[in-house]
């Protein structure tokens, strides 16, 4: 241990005290520390906290004179699991730990919301590698003894001290895996939602746009024995015999025509695609080979189809592989396409590869199959692929184009009001996919109806409560909580709560109010104030108030659709958890306000005159149906998980209905009161529902709606639940058994209207397809070509519209410390998308450090990372590359603030393309010789 190393440890002590809990390494330090020093450190942690205990530990450590203590300390860090801190001290480089600071600030700010939203035991397995083993055990113990809120507080405390550079990303992935709403607030990658390729230095952010598309889940979900052949294909070695209607659907595509196959959910469209694919690969003469690409929008569908195609084709001697966003970083797209006969892809992978030139053109494929092809519109990756195809087709290229096949349960009709408009919409979809035939089942309808039954549809308007004292009291509590939130801003006098959201006319107990809460929370995340302590205090209070408002809003929704008792139980459970966690002054005040009203709320919720009339109607429908057919099996769809729980309790406690023994089926997303379901748990519920006579009703959110096949179900009840055409067709497809019925129960006549519109749209869609199928094929092809030419003209015109350039010189300042970096006049653009700075002055503004993953990317060689040269900043500015013979920096705009020299106004940009300054191309002649 040299004097310099002792001095370094002292210099970097703040980093150590932020991370180290000394009590975890004291046992390894026994040879160097006296017993009373160990006890003193333990006591300091118990009385004053971990940071103070770490400071005391370091004081004792730096006073040691014995030989070997420094190596002993390093070994102790290593043994305890402090790998990040160990690496930082070993190299005296704390940049990785410094980079975590912005995530710590964000997590501190979000802590009130984290503890009301997150169940630690659900995400712990996925983030355990970012924590110490001892910390994981403590979190589990606290959850067990004090409840999930206290456990979530402990988890935040541990994450704030984590020295693992990947913990923000691991937390994000864990939240997304659990479908946690909190992941909307945990934003760790600026610009990660963009479809386009990111700048070179941000290659890990090449993810596709996050949008919600109406989807058809794989028909072979394997959550239950499926009626569709591919699930059987995967278990047998003899070829499956296709049904007549499947051969009918496959025929036009087998004849080489570009085809949309439009057929109901559950009829085995995946098997149809296997038949088409096999026929296609077999038709090539000796010495020639086909190459098929199958696109699936979502990862679960991708995984499913990859498995089905592999099992079906590999034993037939074909090579099958796949690439998704999750695996793309580790493989060569070009190599996988070259080496395999069938490639399963998430579409963004091909969009990225076409853009970068890794895949030179779509001519490498001979057949493209688009699952859920109705998504081919606007900026969806499917459309991006087809833009490439159509540019090649209309540009007169001599290269051959692949055959195109699309699969869907419903092509949709958009906003069409008439069959004519619906026909135009479908023609536009056909033009986007270059389709010449829309295949539906016509000759084998009877056989299809044996597999997919359409239940009769009934609408029933139910009545809401005429007076609602429960709602009045909860609404009053919400108004008080809003006033408390507003009072924070009144003291400041600079910002108002209204500034935080554009959502107007928000009513308590609605989805719109939930959206308002999310909008306020997102604005709160970026609130900036001169006094950082004040900023932190205000944000924490705002998150507390909005978290409580959300719970009140949830309770009003439960009371509206179920019993007041269930809504009150939901709130009591929440406040019980609040008490066992941190329970600060604000929480104590909010809890006291709720408890003052509790006695009256209890009395109201137990009053029989406040029974929900909607439940009387639901009870009537169920009793009637089970009287007519005691063997009835029902799926009851509701909007939220909280309602699933509430209706389950209501059925179990209702003597007229308890014989139904309800099962529940919810998504994997977790909320505080309602534990989501893992895949095995979903399988168990479905298996019991299918095989046992006990569960006669399954209460579900949209999970079953999106693709779980339960063939025996003969009654579907949509309880205040409605979707668009595609969703409705799928939902109705769930009621499989003969003589099945579908009821829509709602108190909102607009909902019934919407559902009737959906039925009308479905009829328009079917009529339009029938009309289209009578057209002469040459006429249809010409119609499609004219649409394609028109759309390409619009596309090309839009790409020519250039934004007005700001030619004034601007300053770039470090976004973290606001130090001057360069002028826009010195920025040059390399190969259209990378930005460098010329001149020697900029070189003094940054420091570089060898890149942790140096590699060649296209014409560049990544060599180093660059950081702000200010010692107390070290903000990540980008990378240093070797480009041709030059060593140059590439900077990323999100690391800087742009300042107008004349006015001093500062602007933040997430993407270079959003910053419209005069962009000069890189010129080798400007570089010093």
N, C-alpha and C positions, 0 to 999 in steps of 0.2 A: 504494500500500500504506500504510494508515494504521497508527498505533501500536496502535489498537484491534484491527485485523485480525491484527497480529503477536501481540498478547496472546492473541487467540482461538485462533490456531493452536497457541500454546504450551499453552493451557488444554486443548485437545482432542487433545493429542499422543498420549495413550494409544490413542485410536481409530485414529489414523493408523498408529502402529507395529504395531498388531494386524493391519492389512490390507496395508500397502504393502510390496512387495519393491522396494527402491530401485534394484536393478540393472536392473529393467525400464524405468526412466525416465531413467537417467543419460545416455543418448545424447541425449535431448531437452534435458537441462540443461547441456550442454557450454558454452554462452555464460556461465554463471554459476559453474561449478565449475572449480577448478584440476585439472590432471591428477593430481597426487599425492593430492588429496582423493578423486577418483574411485577411484583404486587402493586407498586406505585403506578406503573403504566396501566395495569388492569383497572385500578381505582379511577385513574384519570379518564379512561374511556367511559366507565359507568357514571361518573359525576359530570363530566364536561363534554364528552363526545369523542368520536373517532379521530378528528383532525387534531385536537389537543393532545390525544394520546400518541399520535404519530409524531407530533413535534417533540414531545418529551422523549420518545424512543430515539429520535435522531440526535437529540442533545446528548443522551447517554452514549450513543453509538460513536459520535464524533470525538468524545472524550477518551475513548479506548486507546490504549497504547500497546496492548499485546499483539504479537505477530499473528497474522492470518485472519484477523477479525473481518477485513473487507471481503475476502473470499468466502468466509463463513456466512456473511450477510447475503452475498450473491447466491450462494447455494440454498440458503433459507428461502429466498424469493422464488427460486426455481422449484424447490420442493413444494411450496405452498400453492404454486400455480400462477404466480405473478409474471407470466412470460413477457408481457409488453413492457413492464417496468424493468425487468431484467435486461431485455434487449436495449432499452433506452440508456440505462446506466452503463452497460457494457460498451456501447459506442459513443456515449455522451451526446446523444442525439434524441431530443424529446419532441421532434416535429410530429410524429404520429400521434403522440398523446396530446399535443397542442391542438391538432386538427379536430380532436373529439370535443373541444370546448364548446363549439357552437351547438352540438347535439345535447351536451349537458344543460346548456342554457334553455334549449327548447324543452327538454324533459322536465326541468324544474318548473317551467311555466305551465306545462300540461299536467303536472302531477295531480291536481284535484280531479281532472277528468279521467286520468289513468286509473285512479283508485276506484272510481264509480263504474268504470267500463270493463276493467280487465279482471279475469279470474286467473291468478298466478299459476295455479296447477296446470291450466290448459296450455299456456305458452312456455312453461319452464323447460320441457324436454327439448324445445327448439332453440332456446337461448342458453342452455346450461353450459355450453362450451365457452360462453363469454363471462361466466361467473366462476367463482371458486366453489369447490365441492362443499365446503363448510357453509358457504352462503346459501347454496341450494337447499341444504338440510334445514337451515334456519328459516328460510321462506316457507318450506313445507310445514315445519313445526308451528310457525305463527299462524298460518292459514288454519291449521287444525285446532289450535287453542283459542284464537281470537277472531277468526273469520277472514274472508277473502279481502276485505278492504285493508285490514291491518297488514295482511300478507303482501298486498299490492304496494303499500307504502314502503315495506322492507325491500321489495324488488326494485323500486325506484332508487332507493338509497344505495343498493348494491350496483345497479347499472351506472349511477353517477360516479362510482369509484372504479368501474371496470377499466382495465388497461388494454383491452382487446380492441384492435382498430376496426374490427368488423361488427362490433355490437350494434351500431345503429341499423346496419343492413340486416343482421340476423333478427333484430326485433321487428323490422318491417316485414320480413318474410314470414315470421311466426304469426304476426297480426293478420297478414293476408291469407295465410293458410287457414286460420280460424275464422276468416271472413269477419274480422272485428271492425266495427265502424270507426274505432279509434285510429285505424290505419290511414283514414282520410286526413287526420291531423298530423300524423307522424310522417311529415314530408322530408325525405332525406336526399332526394336527387332532384335538383332544380332542372326542369326541362326533360325529365325522364319520360314524360307522357307524350313525347313527340314521335310521330311516325318516322320522320326523316332521320337520316344518319346524323349522329352528333359529330362534333369536331373530333379530330383524331385522338386528342388527349383524353377524351371521355368515352372510350370505346365500350366500357362496361355499362354505359347508359343507352346503348342501342336497343331500346325496347319499343314495342309498338304502342300506338296511341291507346289510352284507356278510354274506351267507349262502351256503352251497353248496347248489345245487339240482341234482337229476338233470336232465340236459338232453339234448335232441335237437338236434344241430347242424344248420345249414341243409343241405337236401339238395343245394344247388347251390353247394358250397364253392368250385367252380372250381379245386380243387387237382388235379382230374383230370376228364376228360370224363365227365360224369355221366349216369346212365341216366335221370335225371328231366327232364321236358320243360322246366322253366323255364330251365335253362342253355342249352337250344336256343332258347327263346323270346327270350332276350336277344340272339341273333345273327341272328335271321331276321325278315323283315318279313311273311311269310305266317303266318296263324294256325296254331298247332300243332293237330294232330288229337288230341283226347283219347282215351285208351284206355277200353274199356268199364267197367273197374272204377273208373276215375276219375269217370266220369259217375254210376256207382252211388253212390259216396261223396258226390258233390255234390248228389244229388237232393233229400234231405230239406231241406237248407239252401236250395236253389233254391226250394223250396215255402214258404219263409218260416219254417221251424221252427228253434228253438234247438237246435243239433246239436253233439255231440262227434264228430269224425272220428278214429277209432282205426284206424290202418293201419301196416304195418311201415315202418321206416326205408328210404329209397331208392325208395319206390313213387311219389313225386311228389305229396306232400300240398300242397306250395307251389303247384303247378299247379292242384290242386283248389280252393285258396283263390282263385286268379286267376279261375277259372270262376265261382265263387260271387259274387265281387265284381263281375265284369262283368255277370252276370245281374241282380244287385241294382240296380246303377246304371242299367241300361237299362229297368227295369220302371216307373220313375216317370213319371207323365203330364206333358204339357207344362206348364211353369211351376213344377213341383216338382223338387227335387233330392235325391238321396241323399248321405250323407256317411259314409265308411267309415274306421274306425281299426283299424290292425293293430298288435298289441303283440308286441315281441320282447324277451326278458329280457336278452340279452347284446349288447354293442356289436357284435361281429363278425356276429352273426345279424341285428341291426338294419341294419347297413351292407349286408349281402347282400340282405335283403328289400327295402330301399329301392331298391337298384339294379334288382332284378328287376321290382318293381312300376312303377318309373319307365319302364323300357324297354318294358314291355308296354302300359301305359295312356296314356303321353303321346302316342304316335302315334295313339291313338284319340280324342284331343281332351280327355282328362281331366287335371286338375292334381294332381300328386303332390308331397308334401313330407314332411319328417321332422324330429323333434327327439329328441335323446338327451341324457343328462347332460352329454356333452362340449360340446354346442352350445347348451344351454338358456339360458345366461347372456346370450347376444348377441341373442336373438330374443324376439318376443312370441308366446307360446303361443296366446293368443286370436286374434291376427291370422292365424297360420298355419292354424289350424283353420277360420277364417272363409273364407280365400282359396282353400282346396284341397278337392278331392273325396275324395282318399285321403291319410290322414296316417299315417305309420309312427312309432310312439313306443316308447321304453322306458317301462314302466308307471309308474315313480316320478314321471315328469314329470306325468302326469295326476293321480296321487294328490296331488301338491303343488298343482296348479292347482285341483282341486276343493276342497281344504282352504282355499286362500287366496281362493276365490271368483272367480278369473280365468276359470275355466270354470264357469258357474252350475249346470249339471246335465248328466247324460249324455244328455239329450234332444236335445242338439245333434247327436248321431250317429244314424244309422239302422242301422248294422251295426258290431259290434265283433268282431274276430277275435283270439283268444288263441293264440299259438304256444306249444308246450310247456305246454298248459293243465293238465296233471296237477299243476302247481305251485300251483294255486289252493287254498291251505290256510293255516291259522294267520295269521301276520302278513305273508305275502308280498304285494307290491304288487297282484298280481292280485286277491287276496281283498279288499284295501282298496277297490279299484274296485267289486267286486261287492257289498260291504257297502252302498255308496252306491246302487247299482242296486236292491238288495233293500229298502232303507229306503224308496226311492221307490215300489217295487211294492207293498209291504205297507202303506205309509202311505196308500194310496188316492189317490195323485196322479193328476190327470187328464192330465198330460203323457205323451206317448207314449214308450215305452222302445225302445232299439235292439235289433235281433235280435242274438243271441250265437252265435258259432261257435268251437269249440275244436279245436285240432289236437294230436295226440299219437301216439307209437308205442305207448304203454302207459299205461292209466289207473292201473295199480298196484292193490294190494289192502291196503296198509298192513300192520298186524300180524294180519290175518285168519288164522284157523286152519281155517275151513270155508267152503264155497261160500256158506252163508247170511251169514256175517260179511263175506265178500268183496262180496256183493251190497249189503249195508248201506253198506260203504265207497264203492262206486261210486255208489250213490244219493246219498250225502252230497256227493260231488264234483259230481254232476249238479245237486243243490240249490244248491251254491255258485255254479254258473254258470247257474242257471235253465234247465237243459236238458230237452227233452222227447223227444229221439231220440239214441241212440248208434248211429252209422253204422259198419258194418264191411263188408268185402267178403264176399258170400255167393254171389251169382249168377255172378260172374266170377272164381272162385277159381283156375281153371286159368291164366287169362291173368295173374293176379297172381303166381302161382308161376313163371311164365316170367321175371318181372322180379326177384322176391325169392325166393331159394332158402333153404330151411332145412337146414343140414347135419345129418347124424347126429351124435349126441352120445355120446362115450365117456369114461369116467372111468378113471384109472389111478393107483393109489397107488404112489408111489415111495419107496425107502428112503433114510434119511439115514445119515451116517457113524456107526458104533457108537462109535468113540473119536475125539477131536478135540483133539490136542495144540496145534494152531495156536490154537484158541479158548481153551484154558487160558492160553497165554502172553499173548495180547491181553487177556483178561479180567483177568489179574494186573496188566498195565500200566494198565488202566482203574481197578482198585481203588487202585493207587498214586496215580494222578492225582486220584481222588476224595478220597483221604486228604490230599493236598497242599491241595486246595480247602478241606477241612474244617479243616485246621490254621490257616488264615487266621482263621476264626471263633473257634477255640479261644483264640487270642491276645486276641481282643476280649472274649470271655466274655459278650457280650450277645445275640448272634444265633447261630443254628446253621444249617447248610446245610439241615436238615430244615424249618426255618421257611420256606424258599424254595419249597417245592413240596408239594402235597397228594398227588402221584402215588406210590402205594406199590407194593411188589412189582415193581419195574421190573427186567427182566432184560436183560443185555447182549445186543446184537445184535437188538433188536426195535424196532418203531415206537413202542412205549410208552416206551422209553428216550429216543428222539428227542423225544417230547413232554415228558419230564421236563427235558431240556436246554433246550428252548424256555421252559418254565415258569420255570426258574431264571434264564435270561437276562432274561425280562420283569420278574421281581422285582428283579433286579440294577439294572435301569434306573431304578427309583424308590427305591433304597436311599438313605437320608439319614443323615448322621453329622455331629456337631458340627465335627470336623476335616475340612475339604474336601479337603485333600491326601491324607489317609488314605483318605477315601471314594473318591477318584479311583484311588488305588493298588490298593485292594481290588477295585474294579469291573473294572479292567483285568486284574488277575490272574485273577479269576473268569471273565471272557470268554475269556481264553487257555486256561484249563483246560477249560472246556466246549467250546470249538472243537476241542480235541484229542480230547476224549471223543467228540464227534460223528464225527470221522474214524475212530476205532477202531470205533465202532458200525457205521458204513458198511462198514468192511472185514469185520466179522463177518457182515454180511448177504450180501456178495459171496461170502465163503468158504462160507457155508451153501448157496447156490444155484448157485455156479459153482466155479472152481478156487481153491485156496489161493494159487497163483501170482499170479492176477489181483488178489486181495485185498492181497497183499504189494506188488505193483507200485503199487497205489493209494496205499498208505501211504508207500512210498519216494518217489513223486512228490510227495506232500504235504510230507514233511520236506525234500526237496530245495528246494522253494519257500520253506519257512520259513527256511532258511539264507541265501537270497539277499535276504531282506527285512531288517527291523530286527534280528532275532535277539537279543533281550534275554536277561537271565540266566534268567528262567523258561523261555523257549523253548530255551535251551542245555541246561538241566537235563532237560527233557522229551525233547529230541532224543537226549541222551546215554543216557537210560534205554532208548529204543527201539533205539538202535544196539548197546547191550550184548546185546540179544536177537536182533539181526538175523541173525547167523550161524546160530543154531539155527532161526530162522524160514525161512531160505533152504533149509536142509537138509530140514526137514519138508515144505516146499511142493514140493520136487523128488522126494520119495519116492513111487514109483508106488503103494505100498500105501495112500496117502492120497487116491487118486482119488475124486471125488465119485460115489457110486452113482446119484444123480439124473441126472447127465450121461450115464451108461451107458444109462439108460432113455430119455432124450431122443434119444440117438444111435440106439437100437434103433427107436423110432417113426419117425424121419426116414428111416432106411435102408429100413425096411419099406414105407413109403408111396411112396418114390421107386422102389423095386423094382417095386411094383404099377403105378405110373404115372409114368414118367420125366418127363412134362410137368407134374407137380404144381407149383403155386405156393403158397407158404406164408406166412402171417403168424404170427410167434411173439410173443405178448404177454408182457411181463415188467413187474414193478412199478416198477423204478427205472431211471434213465438209466445209473447205474454198472453195472447188470446188462446193459444193452444192449451196452455196450462189452465187458464181460467175455465174454459169449456170442459176440459177433462174433469176438473173438480166438480163442476156443475152436474155433469152426467152421473158421476159416481155418487153424488149426494142426493140425486133426484130418484126417489123410490120407483117412479114410473119408467126410468131409463137405465137404472144401474145394471140391468141384465146385459147391457151392450158391452160392458167391460172395455172401455175405450183404450186403444193404443195411441201413441203419439209418434209423429214422424216430422222432424224439423231439420233444417239445414245445419251445416257444420259451424256456422257463425255463432259466437258465444255472446251472450249478454249476461248482465249480473244475475238476474233472477232466473234466467232460463238457460240451462246448460245445453249447448248445441250437441249434435249427435255425431259420433265418429262413424266411418263407413261400416265397421263391423256391427255397431249398434243398430244402424239402419237396416242392415241385412237381417239381424235377429228379429226386429219388429216385423219386417215384411214376411219373413219365413213363418212367424207365429200367426200373422194375419191370414196367410195363405193356407196353412196346414191345420190350424187349430180352430175348433168351433167356438172357442172362448171369446176372442176379440171379434166383435161383430162390426165395430166402427173404428176407423183410423182417422185421427184429427191431424191435418197436415198444413204446413205453409206451402210455398210454391215448389218444394222439392219434388213431390210426386208429379206435380203439374209439368215439370220439366223433363220427365223421362223415366220414371220408375214404373215398370209394367206390373200391374196387378190384375191378372186376367179375370179373377172371380168377381171383381167389384161390379155391382149392378145398380148402385145408387151413388150419384155424385151430388153433393150439396155445396153450392158456392155461397158462403155466408158473408155478405157485404164484400164481395170479391169479384172483380171483373178485370179482363185484360184486353189486349188488342186481338186482331183476327188470328194471327199465327198462334198466339198463346191459347186462345179459345179452342182452336181446332185440336191443339195438343191436349188441353185439359179434358175436352170431351172424349178424346181418344182413350182416356184412362178408364172410362166406364165400359168395360169390355163385354160383360156377360149379356146373354140374350135378354131382351125385354128390359134393358136398363133405362134408367131415367136420370135426368139432370135438373135440379132445382136451383134457381137463383133467388135467394132471400135477401131483400134489401129494403131499407126505409127510405132510400133515395130514389125518387122516380127518374132522376137524370141517369142513374146507373142502369135502370131497366132500359131506358132509351138508348144508352150507349151499347148495351148488349144486343138490342134489336138492330142497331146500326151494324154491329159486328156480323150478325147473321145475314143481314142484307148484303154486306160487303163480301161475305163468303159466297153468297148466291151470285153476285156480280162477277166474282172471280171465276167461278165454275162456268157461268154462261159465256164469259169472255174467252176462256180457254176452248170451250166447245166451238165457238165461232171461228176462232183462230185456226183450229184444226181442220176446218172446212176450206180454208184458203188454198189456192194453188201454191205449191212450194216455191216456184219461181217468183210469184207476186210477193210472198212473205219475205223471201231473201232480199228482194229489191227494197222493200219497206225498211227492213233492218239496216241495209247498206246506207240508205238515205239518212236514217237516224244517226248512224255512226259518223257519216261525213259531217253532219250538222254539229254533233257533240264535239268532234275533233276540232272543228273550226272555232267553237266557243273556247275549248281548252287552250288552243294555241293563241287565241286573242288575249285570254286572261294572262297567259304567261308573258305576253309582250307588254302588259301594262306595268310600267316602271314607277316606283314611288319617287316623289320629289326629293332630290338629294340636298342635304344641308352641306354647303361647301365651306362654311365657317370652320376654322381650326378649333378643336376642342382639346381639353386636358383629360387624360385618364388618371384617376387616383386609385390607390389601393382601397378596395372596398372595406377592409378591416380597419386600417389605421389612417386612411385618407392621405397618405404620403403621395407626392407627385410621382408618376411612373413615366408617362410619355405624352406626346401630342398625336392627334389623329393624322396629322400631316406626315408622320414618320411610319405609319402602319402600311404594310403591303400585304396583298392577298396571294397566297401560294396555292396553285391548282384549284382555284375557285372557292375553297372552303376552309383554308387554314390561314391564320393571321400572324404575321411576324412584325418586328419593329427594326427598322434600319438605323444606322448611326451608332457611334460609340457611347453616347450619353446613357442610353438605356442599360448598357451592360453593368453600369455602376449601381443600378437600382435593384438588381436582383442577385440572389445567390443560388447556386445549383448544388444538387446532391444526386449521386448516381441513382438511376431509375431502378426500383425494386424488380421490375419485369422488363428489362431491355429487350427489344425485339424489332424485326423488320416488319413494317406495315406498308405495303405498296412500294412507293419510291422513297420512303422515309425509313430512317433507323432511329428508333427511340433511344436516347442515351441517358438523359437526366431529367429530374423534376426541377422546376424553378420556383423560388419563393421570394417574397418581399425581403429586401436586404435589412430592413429595420429589425434589430435583434429582439425587440419585445413584440414583434408582429409575426414574421415568418409565414404570412398568408400564402397559400398555394396559388401561383399565378399561371401554371401551365407546364410545358415540357420543353426540353432542349433536344433537337433532332439533328441528324446528319442528312442533308438534302443535297443530292448530287455531290459537289465538292465542298459545300458550305455547312458550317456548324451554326445553326440559327435557333432562336427561341420561337415557340408557338404559344401565344397567350390566349386565355379564354375570357370572354367579355364578362361572364358572371363573377369574375374575381375583381372587377373594377367598378368605379363610379365614374360616369362621364360628366364633366363640369363645363358649362358654357363660360368661356373666358370673359365675355362682356358682362353677363348678368349674374354669374356665380351660381345659377340654377343647376342642381345636380339631378341626374337621371340614372336609373338602374335598368339594365337590359339583361334578359335571360339568354338571348340568342343573338349572334352577330347579324342574322338576317333582319332582325327587328330594328337595328341601328342603321339609319339611312344616311351615312356620311359618304364622301367621295372615296371609293375604294380603288386604290391604284394597284395594278398587278405587280408581283415581284419581278424585279429585273436584275439579272446577274451583273449587269454593268455597274449598278449602284454599289455593289459589294466591294470592300477594300481588296486590293490585289494582294 
